[in-house]
Amino acid sequence: MRFAADDGRPAVIASGGGPVTFTRFTVQRGDTSPYDLGFQNVTGGYCVADSKNTTGGAPRISGTGSTQYCGAREAAAGAARAANRSARLDHPEGPV
C-alpha cells in the first residue's frame, strides 16, 4: 500500500472484529506515523506474515488490546501456497 502524501497516518488500522490476517502485504512506511499496521481490540487475534515495507524491512505493528496469533491459520495458508508452488513447478503450463 502506497500513499500519495505522507500525512502521519498508518497504512492500516483494524479496530474491533477479527480475526485479521495480512499475508504478503507491503506497506509504505510514513516518516511521522507511529506504526504501519495497527490492531485495536481485534478479537480472535491478528496475523502479519511474510510482509514488509517498501524498503524491504519489517512493518511496524501496534496491537493495542489485541493478540498476535498466526498459529494454524497461517500454517494452513503456508501449506496451500507450497502445494500451489509445487504444482506450478511440476506443470509449467499451470496446475493440472
Residue pairs with C-beta under 8 A, 6 or more apart in sequence:
1 11
1 12
1 25
1 26
1 27
1 28
2 28
2 54
3 11
3 28
3 30
6 30
6 31
6 32
6 33
7 30
8 30
8 32
8 33
9 30
9 33
10 30
10 33
10 34
10 35
10 36
10 37
10 38
10 62
11 27
11 28
11 30
11 33
11 36
11 37
11 59
12 22
12 27
12 36
12 37
12 38
13 38
13 40
14 20
14 37
14 38
14 39
14 40
14 42
14 46
15 40
15 41
15 42
16 40
16 41
16 42
16 43
17 42
17 43
18 42
18 43
18 44
18 45
18 46
18 66
19 42
19 43
19 44
19 45
19 46
19 47
19 69
19 73
20 39
20 42
20 45
20 46
20 47
21 46
21 47
21 48
21 49
21 70
21 73
21 74
21 77
22 37
22 46
22 47
22 48
22 49
22 51
23 47
23 49
23 50
23 51
23 74
23 77
24 49
24 50
24 51
25 37
25 48
25 51
25 59
26 51
26 52
26 53
26 54
27 36
27 37
27 51
27 52
27 53
27 54
27 59
28 53
28 54
29 36
29 53
29 54
29 55
29 57
29 59
29 60
30 36
34 60
34 62
35 60
35 61
35 62
36 53
36 59
36 60
36 61
37 48
37 51
37 59
37 60
37 61
37 62
38 61
38 62
38 63
38 64
39 46
39 61
39 62
39 63
39 64
39 66
40 64
40 65
40 66
41 64
41 65
41 66
42 63
42 65
42 66
44 69
45 66
45 67
45 68
45 69
45 71
46 63
46 66
46 67
46 68
46 69
47 68
47 69
47 70
47 71
47 73
47 74
48 59
48 61
48 68
49 70
49 74
49 77
49 78
51 58
51 59
52 58
52 59
53 59
61 68
84 95
87 95
87 96
88 94
88 95
